[in-house]
Amino acid sequence: MRVKTGVVRRRRHKKILKLARGFYSGRRKHFRKAKEQLERSMCYAFRDRKRKKRDFRRLWIIRINAACRINDISYSKFIYGLKLANIELDRKVLADMAITNPNSFSKIVQTIKTKL
């Protein structure tokens, strides 16, 4: 018995080649190369979705630290003071506040300094 996979194979290949659009040279035209590159690209995409969260948290901490140094307090004391003062703002909001609203950030620092 002979099984021909013309339609199935073409659909499978087209699906892979559609995902490989934008790749360079044979990596978008040849099925095998496209499939290999796509596997690698998907691994990078998965890894970097996790990495993105890490990188943004680092950026927020750097921004908060810079704003804290302007207000004469270290980052670690600032975070400890937030816990003591029961201020439940996350690092994303604090970093944004430090850049866009330095006056309100310094008010938060003042309340923290009284708690310390």
N, CA, C and O of each residue as an XYZ file, in Angstrom:
464
protein
N       0.837     -1.185      0.000
C       0.000      0.000      0.000
C       0.883      1.251      0.000
O       1.860      1.326      0.746
N       0.542      2.212     -0.823
C       1.370      3.410     -0.955
C       0.599      4.620     -0.446
O      -0.549      4.848     -0.828
N       1.251      5.401      0.430
C       0.615      6.603      0.965
C       1.342      7.810      0.404
O       2.555      7.945      0.562
N       0.592      8.688     -0.252
C       1.186      9.914     -0.785
C       0.836     11.065      0.159
O      -0.320     11.230      0.549
N       1.840     11.853      0.517
C       1.606     12.909      1.506
C       1.670     14.296      0.874
O       2.108     15.248      1.519
N       1.249     14.416     -0.349
C       1.366     15.683     -1.071
C       0.724     16.854     -0.355
O       1.384     17.857     -0.082
N      -0.562     16.733     -0.048
C      -1.294     17.845      0.553
C      -0.818     18.095      1.981
O      -0.607     19.240      2.380
N      -0.653     17.026      2.740
C      -0.250     17.146      4.147
C       1.138     17.771      4.246
O       1.369     18.678      5.046
N       2.054     17.274      3.424
C       3.422     17.797      3.459
C       3.450     19.266      3.057
O       4.135     20.078      3.680
N       2.697     19.598      2.008
C       2.688     20.991      1.546
C       2.155     21.916      2.627
O       2.697     23.001      2.835
N       1.094     21.499      3.322
C       0.529     22.318      4.409
C       1.540     22.508      5.537
O       1.708     23.604      6.072
N       2.209     21.402      5.881
C       3.209     21.457      6.956
C       4.363     22.387      6.568
O       4.810     23.203      7.374
N       4.829     22.258      5.350
C       5.935     23.085      4.876
C       5.530     24.551      4.805
O       6.294     25.434      5.193
N       4.322     24.803      4.305
C       3.854     26.185      4.179
C       3.730     26.854      5.547
O       4.011     28.042      5.702
N       3.300     26.059      6.539
C       3.159     26.598      7.894
C       4.523     27.038      8.439
O       4.644     28.115      9.023
N       5.538     26.205      8.247
C       6.892     26.524      8.712
C       7.451     27.714      7.944
O       8.015     28.631      8.542
N       7.296     27.703      6.611
C       7.852     28.776      5.786
C       7.149     30.114      6.035
O       7.756     31.175      5.885
N       5.885     30.060      6.410
C       5.180     31.292      6.746
C       5.757     31.904      8.020
O       5.905     33.122      8.115
N       6.083     31.061      8.996
C       6.686     31.552     10.235
C       8.109     32.070     10.019
O       8.602     32.903     10.779
N       8.765     31.556      8.957
C      10.161     31.920      8.690
C      10.283     33.171      7.823
O      11.378     33.491      7.359
N       9.193     33.874      7.601
C       9.246     35.102      6.819
C      10.150     36.120      7.498
O      10.097     36.292      8.716
N      10.972     36.788      6.714
C      11.867     37.789      7.281
C      13.240     37.256      7.607
O      14.144     38.035      7.912
N      13.423     35.946      7.552
C      14.752     35.384      7.764
C      15.606     35.644      6.537
O      15.084     35.979      5.474
N      16.892     35.496      6.674
C      17.842     35.838      5.628
C      18.113     34.642      4.720
O      18.311     33.524      5.195
N      18.121     34.883      3.425
C      18.564     33.945      2.402
C      17.793     32.623      2.436
O      16.562     32.627      2.439
N      18.512     31.482      2.463
C      17.871     30.177      2.390
C      17.089     29.828      3.639
O      16.303     28.880      3.640
N      17.296     30.580      4.692
C      16.581     30.294      5.944
C      15.098     30.620      5.837
O      14.307     30.202      6.683
N      14.726     31.349      4.824
C      13.302     31.590      4.616
C      12.752     30.803      3.438
O      11.537     30.660      3.306
N      13.638     30.285      2.568
C      13.187     29.632      1.337
C      13.198     28.111      1.414
O      12.306     27.456      0.874
N      14.193     27.549      2.075
C      14.344     26.094      2.113
C      13.760     25.556      3.403
O      14.049     26.064      4.487
N      12.943     24.532      3.283
C      12.206     24.017      4.432
C      13.112     23.588      5.573
O      12.883     23.973      6.719
N      14.127     22.804      5.283
C      14.975     22.254      6.343
C      15.699     23.380      7.091
O      15.719     23.411      8.321
N      16.282     24.285      6.340
C      16.996     25.408      6.960
C      16.033     26.278      7.764
O      16.355     26.736      8.860
N      14.851     26.496      7.201
C      13.850     27.322      7.883
C      13.421     26.666      9.187
O      13.264     27.336     10.207
N      13.232     25.355      9.146
C      12.793     24.638     10.345
C      13.864     24.693     11.437
O      13.558     24.904     12.610
N      15.130     24.499     11.033
C      16.228     24.556     12.009
C      16.328     25.947     12.632
O      16.477     26.089     13.846
N      16.245     26.970     11.782
C      16.347     28.337     12.284
C      15.160     28.691     13.168
O      15.306     29.409     14.158
N      13.993     28.190     12.812
C      12.790     28.472     13.584
C      12.871     27.860     14.977
O      12.463     28.488     15.954
N      13.397     26.632     15.078
C      13.584     26.001     16.386
C      14.473     26.861     17.268
O      14.171     27.105     18.437
N      15.573     27.315     16.685
C      16.508     28.159     17.429
C      15.857     29.481     17.826
O      16.016     29.947     18.954
N      15.124     30.079     16.892
C      14.476     31.367     17.148
C      13.426     31.256     18.242
O      13.297     32.147     19.081
N      12.679     30.162     18.231
C      11.657     29.961     19.255
C      12.290     29.814     20.636
O      11.737     30.281     21.632
N      13.460     29.157     20.693
C      14.166     29.033     21.969
C      14.585     30.398     22.480
O      14.426     30.707     23.661
N      15.125     31.219     21.575
C      15.535     32.571     21.967
C      14.338     33.392     22.428
O      14.421     34.127     23.412
N      13.231     33.264     21.713
C      12.037     34.033     22.059
C      11.530     33.648     23.444
O      11.166     34.519     24.235
N      11.503     32.348     23.744
C      11.056     31.879     25.053
C      11.973     32.392     26.147
O      11.517     32.901     27.170
N      13.288     32.250     25.916
C      14.276     32.678     26.899
C      14.166     34.186     27.150
O      14.217     34.638     28.294
N      14.016     34.951     26.074
C      14.055     36.398     26.218
C      12.758     36.985     26.748
O      12.753     38.118     27.230
N      11.654     36.244     26.671
C      10.442     36.719     27.345
C      10.650     36.709     28.850
O      10.144     37.579     29.558
N      11.400     35.721     29.340
C      11.730     35.684     30.770
C      12.754     36.767     31.094
O      12.669     37.432     32.127
N      13.718     36.931     30.198
C      14.818     37.875     30.393
C      14.321     39.314     30.461
O      14.859     40.135     31.203
N      13.290     39.607     29.679
C      12.735     40.955     29.606
C      12.252     41.425     30.977
O      12.456     42.578     31.355
N      11.612     40.524     31.713
C      11.117     40.864     33.044
C      12.276     41.202     33.973
O      12.209     42.149     34.757
N      13.347     40.402     33.869
C      14.551     40.618     34.664
C      15.177     41.980     34.360
O      15.543     42.736     35.260
N      15.288     42.267     33.060
C      15.944     43.508     32.632
C      15.169     44.738     33.078
O      15.762     45.727     33.511
N      13.849     44.680     32.975
C      13.051     45.829     33.402
C      13.151     46.044     34.903
O      13.230     47.183     35.363
N      13.150     44.954     35.677
C      13.290     45.094     37.129
C      14.622     45.750     37.472
O      14.679     46.617     38.345
N      15.701     45.339     36.787
C      17.019     45.955     37.013
C      16.985     47.441     36.713
O      17.547     48.245     37.456
N      16.315     47.810     35.604
C      16.217     49.211     35.219
C      15.470     50.022     36.269
O      15.887     51.122     36.633
N      14.357     49.466     36.754
C      13.582     50.171     37.781
C      14.409     50.378     39.037
O      14.369     51.452     39.638
N      15.159     49.360     39.440
C      15.979     49.467     40.645
C      17.049     50.542     40.464
O      17.311     51.314     41.386
N      17.665     50.599     39.289
C      18.676     51.617     39.020
C      18.070     53.013     39.114
O      18.677     53.917     39.688
N      16.890     53.189     38.560
C      16.232     54.502     38.589
C      15.836     54.905     40.006
O      16.013     56.056     40.407
N      15.298     53.947     40.757
C      14.917     54.242     42.144
C      16.153     54.590     42.958
O      16.130     55.530     43.752
N      17.223     53.846     42.768
C      18.473     54.087     43.494
C      19.002     55.485     43.206
O      19.436     56.185     44.120
N      18.968     55.898     41.933
C      19.451     57.231     41.576
C      18.619     58.313     42.259
O      19.159     59.300     42.761
N      17.296     58.118     42.273
C      16.420     59.100     42.918
C      16.627     59.106     44.431
O      16.534     60.156     45.067
N      16.906     57.937     45.008
C      17.149     57.857     46.450
C      18.436     58.593     46.815
O      18.481     59.304     47.819
N      19.475     58.427     46.008
C      20.757     59.092     46.283
C      20.605     60.605     46.250
O      21.257     61.310     47.021
N      19.751     61.112     45.365
C      19.484     62.560     45.329
C      18.846     63.013     46.637
O      19.096     64.121     47.110
N      18.017     62.140     47.219
C      17.326     62.453     48.475
C      18.076     61.966     49.718
O      17.492     61.880     50.798
N      19.349     61.651     49.571
C      20.231     61.274     50.689
C      19.759     60.036     51.457
O      19.702     60.044     52.687
N      19.431     59.002     50.738
C      19.088     57.726     51.374
C      19.541     56.613     50.425
O      19.513     56.777     49.206
N      19.952     55.495     50.989
C      20.372     54.377     50.129
C      19.142     53.581     49.693
O      18.074     53.669     50.300
N      19.318     52.810     48.636
C      18.213     52.033     48.084
C      17.702     51.008     49.088
O      16.494     50.836     49.251
N      18.631     50.329     49.759
C      18.218     49.273     50.687
C      17.433     49.853     51.871
O      16.444     49.266     52.309
N      17.877     51.005     52.384
C      17.135     51.655     53.477
C      15.772     52.135     52.998
O      14.792     52.097     53.742
N      15.722     52.583     51.756
C      14.463     53.039     51.176
C      13.450     51.894     51.109
O      12.298     52.063     51.508
N      13.870     50.744     50.612
C      12.973     49.587     50.498
C      12.545     49.100     51.883
O      11.387     48.742     52.097
N      13.500     49.091     52.824
C      13.168     48.694     54.195
C      12.161     49.663     54.798
O      11.221     49.249     55.476
N      12.360     50.953     54.547
C      11.431     51.969     55.039
C      10.047     51.842     54.428
O       9.045     52.109     55.092
N       9.986     51.438     53.177
C       8.677     51.220     52.546
C       7.894     50.152     53.294
O       6.690     50.284     53.510
N       8.590     49.097     53.685
C       7.921     48.016     54.417
C       7.467     48.489     55.804
O       6.376     48.147     56.260
N       8.317     49.277     56.462
C       7.953     49.789     57.784
C       6.764     50.741     57.707
O       5.896     50.725     58.580
N       6.723     51.567     56.668
C       5.666     52.567     56.527
C       4.397     51.993     55.893
O       3.418     52.715     55.705
N       4.410     50.706     55.566
C       3.270     50.042     54.914
C       2.859     50.732     53.614
O       1.671     50.856     53.317
N       3.838     51.174     52.853
C       3.577     51.750     51.533
C       3.734     50.627     50.523
O       4.830     50.097     50.342
N       2.645     50.263     49.866
C       2.654     49.120     48.960
C       2.685     49.573     47.505
O       1.740     49.355     46.746
N       3.791     50.206     47.138
C       4.014     50.578     45.739
C       5.109     49.680     45.189
O       6.132     49.463     45.838
N       4.887     49.160     43.989
C       5.910     48.291     43.411
C       7.005     49.124     42.742
O       6.885     50.342     42.603
N       8.063     48.446     42.337
C       9.237     49.132     41.796
C       8.931     49.838     40.481
O       9.522     50.874     40.179
N       8.015     49.285     39.704
C       7.650     49.908     38.429
C       7.042     51.283     38.664
O       7.419     52.253     38.006
N       6.113     51.368     39.591
C       5.444     52.636     39.900
C       6.432     53.615     40.533
O       6.436     54.801     40.200
N       7.261     53.120     41.440
C       8.236     53.993     42.093
C       9.239     54.567     41.100
O       9.596     55.742     41.185
N       9.692     53.745     40.160
C      10.647     54.220     39.147
C      10.005     55.278     38.260
O      10.642     56.278     37.926
N       8.763     55.067     37.880
C       8.057     56.048     37.064
C       7.863     57.349     37.835
O       8.021     58.441     37.290
N       7.522     57.212     39.099
C       7.335     58.382     39.950
C       8.646     59.154     40.126
O       8.650     60.385     40.139
N       9.747     58.432     40.259
C      11.047     59.069     40.445
C      11.425     59.926     39.246
O      12.086     60.953     39.400
N      11.006     59.509     38.049
C      11.350     60.260     36.839
C      10.340     61.370     36.556
O      10.723     62.517     36.325
N       9.062     61.032     36.572
C       8.039     61.993     36.152
C       7.592     62.937     37.270
O       7.179     64.064     37.000
N       7.673     62.486     38.516
C       7.156     63.261     39.645
C       8.156     63.278     40.801
O       7.881     62.676     41.839
N       9.294     63.937     40.665
C      10.305     63.870     41.726
C       9.851     64.467     43.058
O      10.336     64.066     44.116
N       8.916     65.432     43.008
C       8.437     66.041     44.262
C       7.669     65.036     45.115
O       7.889     64.946     46.323
N       6.772     64.284     44.490
C       6.004     63.289     45.248
C       6.919     62.152     45.724
O       6.704     61.582     46.794
N       7.945     61.828     44.918
C       8.903     60.805     45.344
C       9.657     61.267     46.584
O       9.882     60.485     47.508
N      10.052     62.550     46.603
C      10.772     63.057     47.782
C       9.870     63.113     49.010
O      10.351     62.980     50.135
N       8.558     63.310     48.806
C       7.621     63.256     49.943
C       7.571     61.847     50.524
O       7.542     61.668     51.742
N       7.561     60.848     49.640
C       7.591     59.453     50.108
C       8.867     59.198     50.893
O       8.841     58.549     51.939
N       9.992     59.714     50.384
C      11.278     59.534     51.075
C      11.229     60.185     52.460
O      11.758     59.633     53.425
N      10.603     61.341     52.556
C      10.507     62.020     53.858
C       9.694     61.188     54.856
O      10.074     61.074     56.021
N       8.564     60.602     54.398
C       7.771     59.765     55.304
C       8.562     58.523     55.724
O       8.432     58.046     56.852
N       9.368     58.014     54.821
C      10.182     56.837     55.143
C      11.258     57.201     56.155
O      11.535     56.431     57.075
N      11.865     58.369     55.989
C      12.926     58.799     56.919
C      12.379     58.954     58.341
O      13.087     58.687     59.312
N      11.113     59.387     58.463
C      10.540     59.492     59.807
C      10.317     58.122     60.433
O      10.438     57.958     61.647
N       9.985     57.124     59.582
C       9.770     55.766     60.107
C      11.085     55.107     60.509
O      11.117     54.289     61.429
N      12.178     55.465     59.816
C      13.483     54.878     60.152
C      13.987     55.566     61.401
O      15.073     55.247     61.886
